[in-house]
Amino acid sequence: MEETRPLLVERMPDIVQPAASEYSSSTTSTTAVLLLATFVTFTGSFDSGCASGYSSAAESGIREDLGLTTAQTSVYVAEITPKKIRGGFTAANMLVLCFGVSLMLFMGNVLTWRTMAIIGLVPCFVQSVGMFFIPESPRWLAKIGQEKEFENTLRRLRGKNADIFSEMAEIRDYTKTFEQLSKTSILNLFERRYAHPLTIGVGIMLLQQFGGSNGILYYASSIFEAAGCSASVGTTAMAIIQIPFTALNVILVDKSGRRPLLMVSAAGTCLGNILVGLGFLFQGFQCSSELCAILVLSGILIYMASYSAGMNATPYILMSEIFPVNIRGSAGSLVTFTNWFTAWIVSYSFNFLFDWSSPGVFFIFAAICGSTILFVAKLVPETKGRSLEEIQASMTHLLQ
């Protein structure tokens, strides 16, 4: 993956972040520059959410207005899907992204798909303009040796009266360590000692996507219509339910731990898929249309609530914790590629699978979600309350 210069907000956990107590209280004060930088950064996540929610709300209008076939519509969705989710390693950014998804689902009930596409440009414009008014990342400046700019930027971010010298020393040490350890090649990823974290990283992303997340989110309107349920009611309910459960994830991830949250979330998504599958199965047996609609609506809402509370954001948090520093860049690239490639597979194939067997595709999703519980129980360590060094040492020393 091509290296990009990081935005000035240090959004992902660094290799070794100094404890908060090592800095003076004034160092952590909130400044106007920091707030502006955070806002500009979060617009990227918000727009990613808009792009994700747009396809579900706009799909029927796109197909009717442009006369597209099923295949031409999956290709379109794949093209508008954002390449990556900005700030995906933090649950807070996932909450911002969720707001974007929900906004598009709401607007899809009253606006045309063309109008929604234009509205989706607004956060892109805000971020593009805002980038000219925020300073460069202090770590980037330290890395390229611009010491004066490094000090001035850190001063702007922390405040005029902040004691920034201890933090500057930490950043310099961090940069030197990173440069020494990042000279490894991508082939180092496949050393035996990294088999465990790499299996977790790739495996959890495969399970997250093949559990149906993008298929359900992107084609929710079509699913509701096929079940005889109002698409506007269904997508509105989805929009409402995602925000509080994503917020719940932010609250619980450091209290309940990663493993319990992932397993409960996977169990909920499994149940949701089973209910949707049963709804379409009963529909094939000419059962009550109201029962089918209720089962499908309930299943989708249970799925989205469960997914938002755990499987949506928690895997990204794990990814920032389990990889040693010397392979973190390469491993992150591989995991991101896995995530978006499998997302493309699901988003492209969903309509074909749905046409093949509407109950069958959801029972397949349910089986994958169920296997996620076993995967987490057997392979994923609990990282809550542990330092990065402890986590990575526990995962690699047995295979050295």
Protein Blocks (a to p, Z undefined) as FASTA:
>chain_A
ZZddddfbdfbccfbdcdfklpcfklmpccfklmmmmmmmmmmmmmmmmmmmmmmmmmmm
mmmmnopafklmmmmmmmmpcfbdehklpfklmmmmmmmmmmmmmmmmmpcfklmmmmmm
mmmmmmmmmmmmcccdfklmmmnopaklmmmmmmmmnojkbcfklmmmmmmmmmmmmmmm
mmpcfklmmgmklmmmmmmmmmmmmmmmmnommmmmmmmmmmmmmnopafklmmmmmmmm
mmmmmmmmmmmmmmnomklmmmmmmmmmmmmmmmmmmmmmmmmnopafklmmmmmmmmmm
mmmmmmmmmmmmmmmmmmmmmpcfklmmmmmmmmmmmmmmmmmmmmmmmmmmmmmommlm
mmmmmmmmmmmmmmmmmmmccfehiafklmmmmmmmmmZZ
